[in-house]
Amino acid sequence: MRHSLPLTPQFYVTAPQPCPYLPGRMERKLFTALQGEHAQKLNDTLSKQGFRRSQNVLYRPSCAECSACLSARIRVADFEPSRTQKKVMKRAAGLRRNATSPWATEDQFTLFRRYLDQRHADGGMADMDIFEFAAMIEETPIKSRVIEYTRPPAEGERGRPLSAVCLTDVFDDGLSMVYSFYDPDLTDMSLGTYVILDHIAIAREAGLPYVYLGYWVPGSRKMGYKAGFSALEIYKGGEWVPMGQPSDHAADLHPLSVDPIAEQVARISLPDTRL
């Protein structure tokens, strides 16, 4: 019997599990499969509605009693670096960018393990092995790139050591930073900030209006750095709005702050896939 993919995406909800951002909270995700010939259109459309990609899945938070997670993006044309960010760019002037196809390497995995072990040893990805890492990088049904950054060799080193890596999706309206990691020993270079700044530069060169940063969570120290970028927008109340002052967006933890799943799904706009 021949089987075909459904024309309309099917949405599902994960079981609750502890929230990685706000202590004492439980997280739940609304998700759908990203597959088939219209995967790129679906990814472009849902990403503009607060969804994120993880391999061949699109998801967004749909917690039962919390609506704190807000998708964030930078308006490239309006972005102006702060004095601190200008210093970051100056310190990282010796880095060299290399954009490649989404293919995992041993050098990437070695840097990834060092990053996790020193920065996120208790995180959800702490036990990821090389095969799972390769799946994260390579299992993409859409246009993706791996952006590598190398530094000049120190005394006794050969070649240009890998310093930072970002798995990046290319949308019709911007770049999405799916996951990035960097050398944890180079703290003085602020590589996490630099990679974002360089993605803004790439988007500007390509004529793309946005850089998508993932989720910003009021009250979460892990996500606080994103609020330091100018021209930042958040997806709130079904639309993209300027962030303004971060303090204006307290984490909404009320039991009635989240609409029922059926209502959320009914409001999702889907791409027109008619030929």
MIKETOR-994598 format. One record per residue (C-alpha): residue number from 1; chain; y, x, z. Coordinates in steps of 0.25 Angstrom, whole numbers, plus 2048, in hexadecimal, padded with zeros to 3 digits. Layout:
<sites>
{site NUM "A" {Y X Z}},
...
</sites>
This chain:
<sites>
{site 1 "A" {800 800 800}},
{site 2 "A" {80E 805 7FC}},
{site 3 "A" {818 805 807}},
{site 4 "A" {827 806 806}},
{site 5 "A" {833 809 810}},
{site 6 "A" {83A 7FD 815}},
{site 7 "A" {848 7FA 80D}},
{site 8 "A" {84F 7F7 81B}},
{site 9 "A" {84E 802 826}},
{site 10 "A" {846 7FE 832}},
{site 11 "A" {84D 801 83F}},
{site 12 "A" {846 804 84C}},
{site 13 "A" {849 807 85B}},
{site 14 "A" {844 813 863}},
{site 15 "A" {83F 811 871}},
{site 16 "A" {849 815 87C}},
{site 17 "A" {849 823 881}},
{site 18 "A" {852 82B 88A}},
{site 19 "A" {860 82E 883}},
{site 20 "A" {863 83D 880}},
{site 21 "A" {872 83B 882}},
{site 22 "A" {875 832 88E}},
{site 23 "A" {86C 833 89B}},
{site 24 "A" {865 827 8A0}},
{site 25 "A" {866 820 892}},
{site 26 "A" {85B 81C 889}},
{site 27 "A" {85D 81D 87A}},
{site 28 "A" {857 815 86E}},
{site 29 "A" {858 817 85F}},
{site 30 "A" {859 80E 853}},
{site 31 "A" {852 815 847}},
{site 32 "A" {84D 813 839}},
{site 33 "A" {845 81C 830}},
{site 34 "A" {84D 824 826}},
{site 35 "A" {844 824 819}},
{site 36 "A" {843 820 80B}},
{site 37 "A" {84C 822 7FF}},
{site 38 "A" {858 81C 806}},
{site 39 "A" {857 825 812}},
{site 40 "A" {864 82C 80F}},
{site 41 "A" {86C 81E 80D}},
{site 42 "A" {866 819 81A}},
{site 43 "A" {86A 826 822}},
{site 44 "A" {878 826 81C}},
{site 45 "A" {87A 817 820}},
{site 46 "A" {874 817 82E}},
{site 47 "A" {87A 824 832}},
{site 48 "A" {888 81D 830}},
{site 49 "A" {883 813 83A}},
{site 50 "A" {880 81D 845}},
{site 51 "A" {871 821 841}},
{site 52 "A" {86C 82F 842}},
{site 53 "A" {860 836 83A}},
{site 54 "A" {854 83C 841}},
{site 55 "A" {84B 841 836}},
{site 56 "A" {847 834 82F}},
{site 57 "A" {84C 82A 839}},
{site 58 "A" {85A 824 83B}},
{site 59 "A" {85E 820 849}},
{site 60 "A" {86A 81C 852}},
{site 61 "A" {86A 819 861}},
{site 62 "A" {867 80B 865}},
{site 63 "A" {866 80C 874}},
{site 64 "A" {864 7FF 87B}},
{site 65 "A" {86F 801 885}},
{site 66 "A" {878 80C 880}},
{site 67 "A" {881 80E 873}},
{site 68 "A" {886 81C 877}},
{site 69 "A" {881 824 86B}},
{site 70 "A" {88C 824 860}},
{site 71 "A" {88A 82A 852}},
{site 72 "A" {895 834 84F}},
{site 73 "A" {89B 83A 842}},
{site 74 "A" {8A6 843 83F}},
{site 75 "A" {8B0 83F 834}},
{site 76 "A" {8B1 84C 82C}},
{site 77 "A" {8BE 849 825}},
{site 78 "A" {8C5 847 833}},
{site 79 "A" {8BE 852 83B}},
{site 80 "A" {8C7 85D 841}},
{site 81 "A" {8C0 868 849}},
{site 82 "A" {8C5 86A 857}},
{site 83 "A" {8CA 878 85C}},
{site 84 "A" {8BD 87A 862}},
{site 85 "A" {8B5 876 856}},
{site 86 "A" {8BE 880 84E}},
{site 87 "A" {8BA 88B 857}},
{site 88 "A" {8AB 887 855}},
{site 89 "A" {8AD 888 846}},
{site 90 "A" {8B3 895 847}},
{site 91 "A" {8A8 89B 851}},
{site 92 "A" {89E 896 847}},
{site 93 "A" {8A4 89C 83A}},
{site 94 "A" {899 8A5 838}},
{site 95 "A" {88E 89A 837}},
{site 96 "A" {888 898 829}},
{site 97 "A" {884 88A 825}},
{site 98 "A" {878 887 81D}},
{site 99 "A" {874 879 818}},
{site 100 "A" {865 877 815}},
{site 101 "A" {85B 86C 812}},
{site 102 "A" {855 866 81E}},
{site 103 "A" {84A 870 820}},
{site 104 "A" {846 876 82E}},
{site 105 "A" {844 884 830}},
{site 106 "A" {83F 88D 83C}},
{site 107 "A" {84D 893 83E}},
{site 108 "A" {852 885 840}},
{site 109 "A" {847 881 84A}},
{site 110 "A" {849 88E 852}},
{site 111 "A" {858 88B 854}},
{site 112 "A" {855 87C 856}},
{site 113 "A" {84B 880 862}},
{site 114 "A" {855 889 868}},
{site 115 "A" {860 87E 867}},
{site 116 "A" {857 874 86E}},
{site 117 "A" {851 87D 878}},
{site 118 "A" {85F 881 87D}},
{site 119 "A" {867 875 87B}},
{site 120 "A" {85E 869 87B}},
{site 121 "A" {851 86D 882}},
{site 122 "A" {850 85F 888}},
{site 123 "A" {853 857 87C}},
{site 124 "A" {84B 84E 873}},
{site 125 "A" {848 859 869}},
{site 126 "A" {844 864 872}},
{site 127 "A" {836 864 86F}},
{site 128 "A" {838 863 85F}},
{site 129 "A" {82F 86D 858}},
{site 130 "A" {831 873 84B}},
{site 131 "A" {82A 868 843}},
{site 132 "A" {832 85D 84A}},
{site 133 "A" {83E 866 847}},
{site 134 "A" {83A 867 838}},
{site 135 "A" {839 858 838}},
{site 136 "A" {847 856 83D}},
{site 137 "A" {84D 85F 833}},
{site 138 "A" {844 85C 827}},
{site 139 "A" {841 84D 828}},
{site 140 "A" {84D 847 822}},
{site 141 "A" {84D 83C 817}},
{site 142 "A" {85C 83E 814}},
{site 143 "A" {865 849 80F}},
{site 144 "A" {865 854 81B}},
{site 145 "A" {869 862 81C}},
{site 146 "A" {867 86D 827}},
{site 147 "A" {873 874 829}},
{site 148 "A" {871 882 82F}},
{site 149 "A" {87B 88C 835}},
{site 150 "A" {878 89B 836}},
{site 151 "A" {880 8A5 83E}},
{site 152 "A" {883 8B4 83B}},
{site 153 "A" {878 8BD 841}},
{site 154 "A" {87A 8C4 84E}},
{site 155 "A" {877 8D3 850}},
{site 156 "A" {868 8D4 84D}},
{site 157 "A" {866 8C7 846}},
{site 158 "A" {862 8C5 838}},
{site 159 "A" {867 8BA 82F}},
{site 160 "A" {870 8AF 833}},
{site 161 "A" {86A 8A8 83F}},
{site 162 "A" {869 899 83F}},
{site 163 "A" {873 893 849}},
{site 164 "A" {874 884 847}},
{site 165 "A" {86D 879 83F}},
{site 166 "A" {871 86B 83B}},
{site 167 "A" {868 860 834}},
{site 168 "A" {872 858 82C}},
{site 169 "A" {871 84B 825}},
{site 170 "A" {87A 849 819}},
{site 171 "A" {87F 83A 818}},
{site 172 "A" {887 834 80D}},
{site 173 "A" {893 835 817}},
{site 174 "A" {891 841 81F}},
{site 175 "A" {888 84B 826}},
{site 176 "A" {87F 847 832}},
{site 177 "A" {87B 852 83C}},
{site 178 "A" {86D 84E 83F}},
{site 179 "A" {86A 859 849}},
{site 180 "A" {870 867 84B}},
{site 181 "A" {86C 873 854}},
{site 182 "A" {871 881 856}},
{site 183 "A" {86F 88E 85D}},
{site 184 "A" {871 88B 86C}},
{site 185 "A" {875 89A 86E}},
{site 186 "A" {882 898 866}},
{site 187 "A" {889 88F 86F}},
{site 188 "A" {896 896 86D}},
{site 189 "A" {896 892 85F}},
{site 190 "A" {895 883 862}},
{site 191 "A" {88B 881 856}},
{site 192 "A" {889 872 859}},
{site 193 "A" {898 870 856}},
{site 194 "A" {898 879 84B}},
{site 195 "A" {88D 872 843}},
{site 196 "A" {895 865 844}},
{site 197 "A" {8A1 86C 83F}},
{site 198 "A" {89A 872 833}},
{site 199 "A" {894 864 830}},
{site 200 "A" {8A2 85F 82F}},
{site 201 "A" {8A6 86A 826}},
{site 202 "A" {899 867 81D}},
{site 203 "A" {89C 858 81D}},
{site 204 "A" {8AB 85B 819}},
{site 205 "A" {8A6 865 80E}},
{site 206 "A" {89D 85A 808}},
{site 207 "A" {8A7 84F 809}},
{site 208 "A" {89F 847 814}},
{site 209 "A" {8A7 83F 81E}},
{site 210 "A" {89F 840 82A}},
{site 211 "A" {896 849 833}},
{site 212 "A" {88D 840 83B}},
{site 213 "A" {88A 847 849}},
{site 214 "A" {87F 83D 84F}},
{site 215 "A" {882 836 85C}},
{site 216 "A" {88D 838 866}},
{site 217 "A" {88A 832 874}},
{site 218 "A" {896 830 87E}},
{site 219 "A" {892 836 88B}},
{site 220 "A" {888 840 885}},
{site 221 "A" {88B 84E 887}},
{site 222 "A" {881 852 87B}},
{site 223 "A" {889 84A 871}},
{site 224 "A" {897 84D 877}},
{site 225 "A" {89A 858 86D}},
{site 226 "A" {89B 84E 861}},
{site 227 "A" {8A8 848 867}},
{site 228 "A" {8AF 855 865}},
{site 229 "A" {8B0 853 856}},
{site 230 "A" {8BC 84D 850}},
{site 231 "A" {8BB 841 846}},
{site 232 "A" {8AF 83C 84D}},
{site 233 "A" {8AA 82E 84B}},
{site 234 "A" {89F 826 852}},
{site 235 "A" {897 81A 84E}},
{site 236 "A" {89A 80F 858}},
{site 237 "A" {899 800 857}},
{site 238 "A" {893 801 849}},
{site 239 "A" {89F 809 843}},
{site 240 "A" {8A4 818 842}},
{site 241 "A" {8B0 819 84B}},
{site 242 "A" {8B8 826 84F}},
{site 243 "A" {8B3 82B 85C}},
{site 244 "A" {8C1 82D 863}},
{site 245 "A" {8C0 831 871}},
{site 246 "A" {8B1 834 875}},
{site 247 "A" {8B5 82E 883}},
{site 248 "A" {8B7 820 87C}},
{site 249 "A" {8A8 81F 879}},
{site 250 "A" {8A1 81E 886}},
{site 251 "A" {892 81C 885}},
{site 252 "A" {88F 80D 884}},
{site 253 "A" {883 80B 88D}},
{site 254 "A" {884 7FC 88F}},
{site 255 "A" {877 7F4 88D}},
{site 256 "A" {87E 7EB 883}},
{site 257 "A" {884 7F6 87B}},
{site 258 "A" {879 7F7 871}},
{site 259 "A" {876 7EB 867}},
{site 260 "A" {868 7E7 865}},
{site 261 "A" {860 7EF 85B}},
{site 262 "A" {85F 7E3 851}},
{site 263 "A" {86E 7E2 851}},
{site 264 "A" {86F 7F1 84F}},
{site 265 "A" {866 7F1 843}},
{site 266 "A" {86C 7E5 83D}},
{site 267 "A" {87A 7EC 83C}},
{site 268 "A" {874 7F9 835}},
{site 269 "A" {879 7FA 827}},
{site 270 "A" {86F 7FF 81D}},
{site 271 "A" {871 806 810}},
{site 272 "A" {870 7FF 803}},
{site 273 "A" {864 805 7FD}},
{site 274 "A" {863 7FC 7F0}},
{site 275 "A" {862 804 7E4}},
</sites>
